[in-house]
Amino acid sequence: MSLLDEITQLRQEAIERIKKSDSLDSINEVRVKFLGRKGLLTAILKQLKDLSPDEKKEVGAAANKCRTELEQEIILATESHSGVKEASDFDPTLPGTDPQIGKVHIINQVIEQICDTFRGMGFEIARGPHIETDYYNFESLNFPPDHPARDMQDTFFVEGGRLLRTHTTPVQVRELERTDPPVKIIVPGCCYRNEAISTRHHAAFYQVDGFLIDVGVTLADLKGALVAFCKNFFGEGLKLRFRPSFFPFTEPSAEVDISCFLCTGKGCQVCKYSGWLEILGCGMIDPNVLKATGHDPDKYSGYAFGMGVERPAMLKYKITDIRTFFNNDVRFLRQF
Ligand code: DAH
């Protein structure tokens, strides 16, 4: 029998034995017998020296191929045997353990929905620090030091005269210092106020501010953008109402109400029988804000708006207590 035939036969025999092995020990025996230092394949290789160069090449290649193949088979057999051994106490009929799958927090989901609508209108996202200076939070936004508008935004003060920002509006100023119009920016983030915590108020809450500045921006642009947003977020068929209001950093200013979609305007507990729900504040950016950031109010105009996140989220998902957002009770959070 030629050496090549011997290799073929040896290979077949070894594979059969590996397949029949019923333990790691018997697999190892096969390995030693065929591939070991004194094994059968080694014995064949030792005879190579007596062959012609051409034969040497041919037989050597066949022997190496056979070795690689057998090693592979041995690895596979070893793996499946170890598996069976270790898993011998595994009962596939038992119910499995449910993995705890995390979710995006409902507040972040709502922020994402809001930002997504504005992103669709070409707005970019910007963020700013939660610990602000008096200048960015108030002064640059046209709140003079003793202005009563500050009373509505009492907050927590930290060392060095800094404070926890009461709204996301200061990011308008930070962005305007950094870039020149045209700008279209949306600013989501956490804000803080000195509030007595109740079902409707919390000392930490989320807002999304937005603003657009360019040449020739008018109140009609503001209205168009907000109507598009409200319909997209709350659903078509809504009515919007712009109610005159006051913010130091916009002039004129308005509060936007949507027709109560819970009672479709007939009057219910949620809308306090008015048929309307207050959703956001907005207005045309005050020339003083443009001036404070080095932009010419005779050249540029812009609109801005700011909304809370919890209230629209509560309305949309019929949540009655703002505190449930922050208690981190997974039974609540898992529902969204
Ligand atoms: N920053 C205001 C607040 O927290 C909300 C607001 C009103 C933001 C009008 C704006 C705006 O950008 O134009 O009460």
Residues whose N, C-alpha, C, O or C-beta is under 5 A from the ligand:
A	BS01	DAH	T166 H167 T169 D209 G210 F247 T250 G281 C282 G283 A304 F305 G306
